[in-house]
Amino acid sequence: MQYLKELREKHKYTCQYMSDKLNISKPFYWQIENDQRRLSYSMAIKIARIFNKKPDEIFYDELKNKD
């Protein structure tokens, strides 16, 4: 999820910061960001809220391109 990583870095958030905000482990977050773990809709909403965006603004293009 390249855009998610770019967005996180743009805001100067670490993986640890994101995992703390999402109440998940740092490896779990890293796996989401590196497309090694399936992203649930509820997690997409939580991540989008951190960036004050809608889930589709972050994830839609990448998910659409997987088809």
Phi and psi restraints in degrees (range 20) as a CNS / XPLOR table:
assign (resid 1 and name C) (resid 2 and name N)
       (resid 2 and name CA) (resid 2 and name C) 1.0 -58.0 20.0 2
assign (resid 2 and name N) (resid 2 and name CA)
       (resid 2 and name C) (resid 3 and name N) 1.0 -42.1 20.0 2
assign (resid 2 and name C) (resid 3 and name N)
       (resid 3 and name CA) (resid 3 and name C) 1.0 -64.6 20.0 2
assign (resid 3 and name N) (resid 3 and name CA)
       (resid 3 and name C) (resid 4 and name N) 1.0 -37.4 20.0 2
assign (resid 3 and name C) (resid 4 and name N)
       (resid 4 and name CA) (resid 4 and name C) 1.0 -61.6 20.0 2
assign (resid 4 and name N) (resid 4 and name CA)
       (resid 4 and name C) (resid 5 and name N) 1.0 -45.2 20.0 2
assign (resid 4 and name C) (resid 5 and name N)
       (resid 5 and name CA) (resid 5 and name C) 1.0 -62.6 20.0 2
assign (resid 5 and name N) (resid 5 and name CA)
       (resid 5 and name C) (resid 6 and name N) 1.0 -44.8 20.0 2
assign (resid 5 and name C) (resid 6 and name N)
       (resid 6 and name CA) (resid 6 and name C) 1.0 -62.0 20.0 2
assign (resid 6 and name N) (resid 6 and name CA)
       (resid 6 and name C) (resid 7 and name N) 1.0 -40.8 20.0 2
assign (resid 6 and name C) (resid 7 and name N)
       (resid 7 and name CA) (resid 7 and name C) 1.0 -64.4 20.0 2
assign (resid 7 and name N) (resid 7 and name CA)
       (resid 7 and name C) (resid 8 and name N) 1.0 -44.3 20.0 2
assign (resid 7 and name C) (resid 8 and name N)
       (resid 8 and name CA) (resid 8 and name C) 1.0 -61.4 20.0 2
assign (resid 8 and name N) (resid 8 and name CA)
       (resid 8 and name C) (resid 9 and name N) 1.0 -45.9 20.0 2
assign (resid 8 and name C) (resid 9 and name N)
       (resid 9 and name CA) (resid 9 and name C) 1.0 -67.1 20.0 2
assign (resid 9 and name N) (resid 9 and name CA)
       (resid 9 and name C) (resid 10 and name N) 1.0 -35.9 20.0 2
assign (resid 9 and name C) (resid 10 and name N)
       (resid 10 and name CA) (resid 10 and name C) 1.0 -60.0 20.0 2
assign (resid 10 and name N) (resid 10 and name CA)
       (resid 10 and name C) (resid 11 and name N) 1.0 -38.4 20.0 2
assign (resid 10 and name C) (resid 11 and name N)
       (resid 11 and name CA) (resid 11 and name C) 1.0 -84.3 20.0 2
assign (resid 11 and name N) (resid 11 and name CA)
       (resid 11 and name C) (resid 12 and name N) 1.0 -0.9 20.0 2
assign (resid 11 and name C) (resid 12 and name N)
       (resid 12 and name CA) (resid 12 and name C) 1.0 61.8 20.0 2
assign (resid 12 and name N) (resid 12 and name CA)
       (resid 12 and name C) (resid 13 and name N) 1.0 35.1 20.0 2
assign (resid 12 and name C) (resid 13 and name N)
       (resid 13 and name CA) (resid 13 and name C) 1.0 -93.3 20.0 2
assign (resid 13 and name N) (resid 13 and name CA)
       (resid 13 and name C) (resid 14 and name N) 1.0 140.9 20.0 2
assign (resid 13 and name C) (resid 14 and name N)
       (resid 14 and name CA) (resid 14 and name C) 1.0 -89.8 20.0 2
assign (resid 14 and name N) (resid 14 and name CA)
       (resid 14 and name C) (resid 15 and name N) 1.0 165.7 20.0 2
assign (resid 14 and name C) (resid 15 and name N)
       (resid 15 and name CA) (resid 15 and name C) 1.0 -61.4 20.0 2
assign (resid 15 and name N) (resid 15 and name CA)
       (resid 15 and name C) (resid 16 and name N) 1.0 -36.0 20.0 2
assign (resid 15 and name C) (resid 16 and name N)
       (resid 16 and name CA) (resid 16 and name C) 1.0 -64.3 20.0 2
assign (resid 16 and name N) (resid 16 and name CA)
       (resid 16 and name C) (resid 17 and name N) 1.0 -42.0 20.0 2
assign (resid 16 and name C) (resid 17 and name N)
       (resid 17 and name CA) (resid 17 and name C) 1.0 -59.6 20.0 2
assign (resid 17 and name N) (resid 17 and name CA)
       (resid 17 and name C) (resid 18 and name N) 1.0 -47.0 20.0 2
assign (resid 17 and name C) (resid 18 and name N)
       (resid 18 and name CA) (resid 18 and name C) 1.0 -62.5 20.0 2
assign (resid 18 and name N) (resid 18 and name CA)
       (resid 18 and name C) (resid 19 and name N) 1.0 -45.1 20.0 2
assign (resid 18 and name C) (resid 19 and name N)
       (resid 19 and name CA) (resid 19 and name C) 1.0 -64.2 20.0 2
assign (resid 19 and name N) (resid 19 and name CA)
       (resid 19 and name C) (resid 20 and name N) 1.0 -37.4 20.0 2
assign (resid 19 and name C) (resid 20 and name N)
       (resid 20 and name CA) (resid 20 and name C) 1.0 -64.4 20.0 2
assign (resid 20 and name N) (resid 20 and name CA)
       (resid 20 and name C) (resid 21 and name N) 1.0 -44.3 20.0 2
assign (resid 20 and name C) (resid 21 and name N)
       (resid 21 and name CA) (resid 21 and name C) 1.0 -64.4 20.0 2
assign (resid 21 and name N) (resid 21 and name CA)
       (resid 21 and name C) (resid 22 and name N) 1.0 -32.5 20.0 2
assign (resid 21 and name C) (resid 22 and name N)
       (resid 22 and name CA) (resid 22 and name C) 1.0 -91.9 20.0 2
assign (resid 22 and name N) (resid 22 and name CA)
       (resid 22 and name C) (resid 23 and name N) 1.0 -6.0 20.0 2
assign (resid 22 and name C) (resid 23 and name N)
       (resid 23 and name CA) (resid 23 and name C) 1.0 59.9 20.0 2
assign (resid 23 and name N) (resid 23 and name CA)
       (resid 23 and name C) (resid 24 and name N) 1.0 43.6 20.0 2
assign (resid 23 and name C) (resid 24 and name N)
       (resid 24 and name CA) (resid 24 and name C) 1.0 -131.1 20.0 2
assign (resid 24 and name N) (resid 24 and name CA)
       (resid 24 and name C) (resid 25 and name N) 1.0 170.0 20.0 2
assign (resid 24 and name C) (resid 25 and name N)
       (resid 25 and name CA) (resid 25 and name C) 1.0 -75.6 20.0 2
assign (resid 25 and name N) (resid 25 and name CA)
       (resid 25 and name C) (resid 26 and name N) 1.0 157.4 20.0 2
assign (resid 25 and name C) (resid 26 and name N)
       (resid 26 and name CA) (resid 26 and name C) 1.0 -61.3 20.0 2
assign (resid 26 and name N) (resid 26 and name CA)
       (resid 26 and name C) (resid 27 and name N) 1.0 -44.3 20.0 2
assign (resid 26 and name C) (resid 27 and name N)
       (resid 27 and name CA) (resid 27 and name C) 1.0 -60.6 20.0 2
assign (resid 27 and name N) (resid 27 and name CA)
       (resid 27 and name C) (resid 28 and name N) 1.0 -36.2 20.0 2
assign (resid 27 and name C) (resid 28 and name N)
       (resid 28 and name CA) (resid 28 and name C) 1.0 -62.3 20.0 2
assign (resid 28 and name N) (resid 28 and name CA)
       (resid 28 and name C) (resid 29 and name N) 1.0 -46.8 20.0 2
assign (resid 28 and name C) (resid 29 and name N)
       (resid 29 and name CA) (resid 29 and name C) 1.0 -62.7 20.0 2
assign (resid 29 and name N) (resid 29 and name CA)
       (resid 29 and name C) (resid 30 and name N) 1.0 -45.5 20.0 2
assign (resid 29 and name C) (resid 30 and name N)
       (resid 30 and name CA) (resid 30 and name C) 1.0 -57.1 20.0 2
assign (resid 30 and name N) (resid 30 and name CA)
       (resid 30 and name C) (resid 31 and name N) 1.0 -40.3 20.0 2
assign (resid 30 and name C) (resid 31 and name N)
       (resid 31 and name CA) (resid 31 and name C) 1.0 -65.2 20.0 2
assign (resid 31 and name N) (resid 31 and name CA)
       (resid 31 and name C) (resid 32 and name N) 1.0 -37.5 20.0 2
assign (resid 31 and name C) (resid 32 and name N)
       (resid 32 and name CA) (resid 32 and name C) 1.0 -63.2 20.0 2
assign (resid 32 and name N) (resid 32 and name CA)
       (resid 32 and name C) (resid 33 and name N) 1.0 -50.3 20.0 2
assign (resid 32 and name C) (resid 33 and name N)
       (resid 33 and name CA) (resid 33 and name C) 1.0 -63.0 20.0 2
assign (resid 33 and name N) (resid 33 and name CA)
       (resid 33 and name C) (resid 34 and name N) 1.0 -31.2 20.0 2
assign (resid 33 and name C) (resid 34 and name N)
       (resid 34 and name CA) (resid 34 and name C) 1.0 -100.1 20.0 2
assign (resid 34 and name N) (resid 34 and name CA)
       (resid 34 and name C) (resid 35 and name N) 1.0 17.2 20.0 2
assign (resid 34 and name C) (resid 35 and name N)
       (resid 35 and name CA) (resid 35 and name C) 1.0 59.3 20.0 2
assign (resid 35 and name N) (resid 35 and name CA)
       (resid 35 and name C) (resid 36 and name N) 1.0 33.6 20.0 2
assign (resid 35 and name C) (resid 36 and name N)
       (resid 36 and name CA) (resid 36 and name C) 1.0 -106.5 20.0 2
assign (resid 36 and name N) (resid 36 and name CA)
       (resid 36 and name C) (resid 37 and name N) 1.0 -2.6 20.0 2
assign (resid 36 and name C) (resid 37 and name N)
       (resid 37 and name CA) (resid 37 and name C) 1.0 -137.6 20.0 2
assign (resid 37 and name N) (resid 37 and name CA)
       (resid 37 and name C) (resid 38 and name N) 1.0 138.1 20.0 2
assign (resid 37 and name C) (resid 38 and name N)
       (resid 38 and name CA) (resid 38 and name C) 1.0 -67.3 20.0 2
assign (resid 38 and name N) (resid 38 and name CA)
       (resid 38 and name C) (resid 39 and name N) 1.0 136.3 20.0 2
assign (resid 38 and name C) (resid 39 and name N)
       (resid 39 and name CA) (resid 39 and name C) 1.0 -91.2 20.0 2
assign (resid 39 and name N) (resid 39 and name CA)
       (resid 39 and name C) (resid 40 and name N) 1.0 120.9 20.0 2
assign (resid 39 and name C) (resid 40 and name N)
       (resid 40 and name CA) (resid 40 and name C) 1.0 -80.4 20.0 2
assign (resid 40 and name N) (resid 40 and name CA)
       (resid 40 and name C) (resid 41 and name N) 1.0 158.4 20.0 2
assign (resid 40 and name C) (resid 41 and name N)
       (resid 41 and name CA) (resid 41 and name C) 1.0 -63.0 20.0 2
assign (resid 41 and name N) (resid 41 and name CA)
       (resid 41 and name C) (resid 42 and name N) 1.0 -41.2 20.0 2
assign (resid 41 and name C) (resid 42 and name N)
       (resid 42 and name CA) (resid 42 and name C) 1.0 -64.4 20.0 2
assign (resid 42 and name N) (resid 42 and name CA)
       (resid 42 and name C) (resid 43 and name N) 1.0 -37.1 20.0 2
assign (resid 42 and name C) (resid 43 and name N)
       (resid 43 and name CA) (resid 43 and name C) 1.0 -69.7 20.0 2
assign (resid 43 and name N) (resid 43 and name CA)
       (resid 43 and name C) (resid 44 and name N) 1.0 -37.1 20.0 2
assign (resid 43 and name C) (resid 44 and name N)
       (resid 44 and name CA) (resid 44 and name C) 1.0 -60.7 20.0 2
assign (resid 44 and name N) (resid 44 and name CA)
       (resid 44 and name C) (resid 45 and name N) 1.0 -40.3 20.0 2
assign (resid 44 and name C) (resid 45 and name N)
       (resid 45 and name CA) (resid 45 and name C) 1.0 -64.1 20.0 2
assign (resid 45 and name N) (resid 45 and name CA)
       (resid 45 and name C) (resid 46 and name N) 1.0 -45.5 20.0 2
assign (resid 45 and name C) (resid 46 and name N)
       (resid 46 and name CA) (resid 46 and name C) 1.0 -61.8 20.0 2
assign (resid 46 and name N) (resid 46 and name CA)
       (resid 46 and name C) (resid 47 and name N) 1.0 -43.3 20.0 2
assign (resid 46 and name C) (resid 47 and name N)
       (resid 47 and name CA) (resid 47 and name C) 1.0 -64.5 20.0 2
assign (resid 47 and name N) (resid 47 and name CA)
       (resid 47 and name C) (resid 48 and name N) 1.0 -44.6 20.0 2
assign (resid 47 and name C) (resid 48 and name N)
       (resid 48 and name CA) (resid 48 and name C) 1.0 -60.1 20.0 2
assign (resid 48 and name N) (resid 48 and name CA)
       (resid 48 and name C) (resid 49 and name N) 1.0 -38.8 20.0 2
assign (resid 48 and name C) (resid 49 and name N)
       (resid 49 and name CA) (resid 49 and name C) 1.0 -62.3 20.0 2
assign (resid 49 and name N) (resid 49 and name CA)
       (resid 49 and name C) (resid 50 and name N) 1.0 -35.8 20.0 2
assign (resid 49 and name C) (resid 50 and name N)
       (resid 50 and name CA) (resid 50 and name C) 1.0 -60.1 20.0 2
assign (resid 50 and name N) (resid 50 and name CA)
       (resid 50 and name C) (resid 51 and name N) 1.0 -37.2 20.0 2
assign (resid 50 and name C) (resid 51 and name N)
       (resid 51 and name CA) (resid 51 and name C) 1.0 -95.2 20.0 2
assign (resid 51 and name N) (resid 51 and name CA)
       (resid 51 and name C) (resid 52 and name N) 1.0 4.2 20.0 2
assign (resid 51 and name C) (resid 52 and name N)
       (resid 52 and name CA) (resid 52 and name C) 1.0 59.0 20.0 2
assign (resid 52 and name N) (resid 52 and name CA)
       (resid 52 and name C) (resid 53 and name N) 1.0 44.3 20.0 2
assign (resid 52 and name C) (resid 53 and name N)
       (resid 53 and name CA) (resid 53 and name C) 1.0 -131.9 20.0 2
assign (resid 53 and name N) (resid 53 and name CA)
       (resid 53 and name C) (resid 54 and name N) 1.0 172.1 20.0 2
assign (resid 53 and name C) (resid 54 and name N)
       (resid 54 and name CA) (resid 54 and name C) 1.0 -90.6 20.0 2
assign (resid 54 and name N) (resid 54 and name CA)
       (resid 54 and name C) (resid 55 and name N) 1.0 148.3 20.0 2
assign (resid 54 and name C) (resid 55 and name N)
       (resid 55 and name CA) (resid 55 and name C) 1.0 -53.0 20.0 2
assign (resid 55 and name N) (resid 55 and name CA)
       (resid 55 and name C) (resid 56 and name N) 1.0 -39.8 20.0 2
assign (resid 55 and name C) (resid 56 and name N)
       (resid 56 and name CA) (resid 56 and name C) 1.0 -62.2 20.0 2
assign (resid 56 and name N) (resid 56 and name CA)
       (resid 56 and name C) (resid 57 and name N) 1.0 -30.6 20.0 2
assign (resid 56 and name C) (resid 57 and name N)
       (resid 57 and name CA) (resid 57 and name C) 1.0 -66.2 20.0 2
assign (resid 57 and name N) (resid 57 and name CA)
       (resid 57 and name C) (resid 58 and name N) 1.0 -26.3 20.0 2
assign (resid 57 and name C) (resid 58 and name N)
       (resid 58 and name CA) (resid 58 and name C) 1.0 -97.9 20.0 2
assign (resid 58 and name N) (resid 58 and name CA)
       (resid 58 and name C) (resid 59 and name N) 1.0 -43.7 20.0 2
assign (resid 58 and name C) (resid 59 and name N)
       (resid 59 and name CA) (resid 59 and name C) 1.0 -108.6 20.0 2
assign (resid 59 and name N) (resid 59 and name CA)
       (resid 59 and name C) (resid 60 and name N) 1.0 -16.1 20.0 2
assign (resid 59 and name C) (resid 60 and name N)
       (resid 60 and name CA) (resid 60 and name C) 1.0 -59.6 20.0 2
assign (resid 60 and name N) (resid 60 and name CA)
       (resid 60 and name C) (resid 61 and name N) 1.0 -50.3 20.0 2
assign (resid 60 and name C) (resid 61 and name N)
       (resid 61 and name CA) (resid 61 and name C) 1.0 -61.1 20.0 2
assign (resid 61 and name N) (resid 61 and name CA)
       (resid 61 and name C) (resid 62 and name N) 1.0 -41.3 20.0 2
assign (resid 61 and name C) (resid 62 and name N)
       (resid 62 and name CA) (resid 62 and name C) 1.0 -68.3 20.0 2
assign (resid 62 and name N) (resid 62 and name CA)
       (resid 62 and name C) (resid 63 and name N) 1.0 -39.0 20.0 2
assign (resid 62 and name C) (resid 63 and name N)
       (resid 63 and name CA) (resid 63 and name C) 1.0 -70.9 20.0 2
assign (resid 63 and name N) (resid 63 and name CA)
       (resid 63 and name C) (resid 64 and name N) 1.0 -37.8 20.0 2
assign (resid 63 and name C) (resid 64 and name N)
       (resid 64 and name CA) (resid 64 and name C) 1.0 -63.5 20.0 2
assign (resid 64 and name N) (resid 64 and name CA)
       (resid 64 and name C) (resid 65 and name N) 1.0 -38.2 20.0 2
assign (resid 64 and name C) (resid 65 and name N)
       (resid 65 and name CA) (resid 65 and name C) 1.0 -74.8 20.0 2
assign (resid 65 and name N) (resid 65 and name CA)
       (resid 65 and name C) (resid 66 and name N) 1.0 -8.9 20.0 2
assign (resid 65 and name C) (resid 66 and name N)
       (resid 66 and name CA) (resid 66 and name C) 1.0 -79.1 20.0 2
assign (resid 66 and name N) (resid 66 and name CA)
       (resid 66 and name C) (resid 67 and name N) 1.0 -18.9 20.0 2
